[in-house]
């Protein structure tokens, strides 16, 4: 099927990725007090870095993020800065008594826009 000559195609990318990662050794260190502070910080910092989080939530030992990837973003180049910056920030702010760390591994699953 040929496209009409007068149709102009514009870039459109819609890649949703559901990220999941755990705290180091799945330690239950995300308290109910830390949870809103951590989630808000991750979302605000991500926006400043051109990473768009559509939905986010966490429990004591892991986090879920639904992220819309842009054309130049990859899964690894999106997950690593979020993880690294968030743990650094929690420790710098001394929001918990222990060292805050994420596991190195993570899960990244593509999600259909209609299922999101």
N, C-alpha and C positions, 0 to 999 in steps of 0.2 A: 504494500500500500504506500503510495507516494503522498507526501505532504504538499499542500497547496503552496505555491511560491510566495504568497504574501503572509504566511504565518510566521511569526517571530517566536522562537522558543526562548524562554527565560529559565535560568537555573532554578531548580526546585529540588531540595534535598529534605527528606523526612526520615531520619534514621533515629529511632528510639532505642536506647539501650537501658536495660534494667541491671544496675550494678548492685552487687551484694559483697560486703567484706566484713570480717570479724575483727574483734580486738585480739591482740596478741594472746595466744593460748586460750582464746575464748573466755578471757576473764570478764566477769560481769561488772565492769567499772563505769558503765554509762548509767548514772543514777537518774531518778526522775527529775532531780534538780539540774543536772548537767544536760539532759536531753534537749530542752528547748534552746538553751544557750549554744550548744554544739550545732544543732540543726540550723539555727539562724545564722551563725557564723559561716558555716559551710555554704549556705545559699548565697549570702551577701558576698563572700570572697569569690565564689565561683562566677557570679555575675560580673564582677570586676575583671575577671580573667577570660571573659567571653565563653563561659561554660553555662549552659542553660538547664537548670534542674527544674523539671516539671512537677515532680512529686518526690518527697523525701520523708523518711520515718526511720526510727531505730528502736531497739530494745537494749537491754543491759549489755549484750555482748556482740551485737552486729547492727549494721546499717543497710538500708535499702535506698537507692536513688534511681529515679527514672530521668534520664538525661537525653536531650535532643542534641545529637552530634551535628556539628557544622561540616561544611565541605572539606576543610583542612584538618579536622580533628580525627584522631584515632582513639581506639579504646584505651590503649595503654597510656597515651599522652594526655588523656582526660582523667583517668583514675589516679595515676601517681601524684600529680600536683595536689589534688583534693586530699588524698590520704596524708601526704607528707606535711602539707601546710596545716591541716587540722590538728594533727598530733603535736606538731611544733607549737602551735598557738595554745592548745590546752595546757601543755607543760610550761610555757612561758608565763601564762596567766595564773599558773598554780591552782587550777580549778579542781584538781584531785590531789590526794596525798601521794599516791604512787606515780610512777612513770606511765604516761598514756602512750600506747603503741597499738598500731593495727598489724594484723598478719600481713605478710608479703603477698600472699595469694588473694585472688578475688574471683568472683563470678561475674560474667558479663553476658547477658542474653538479649538477643534482638527481640523487639516487641512490635506486633502489628499495631498501627495507629488505631484501628477499629477496636482493638482489645484493651487499649490503654485507658 
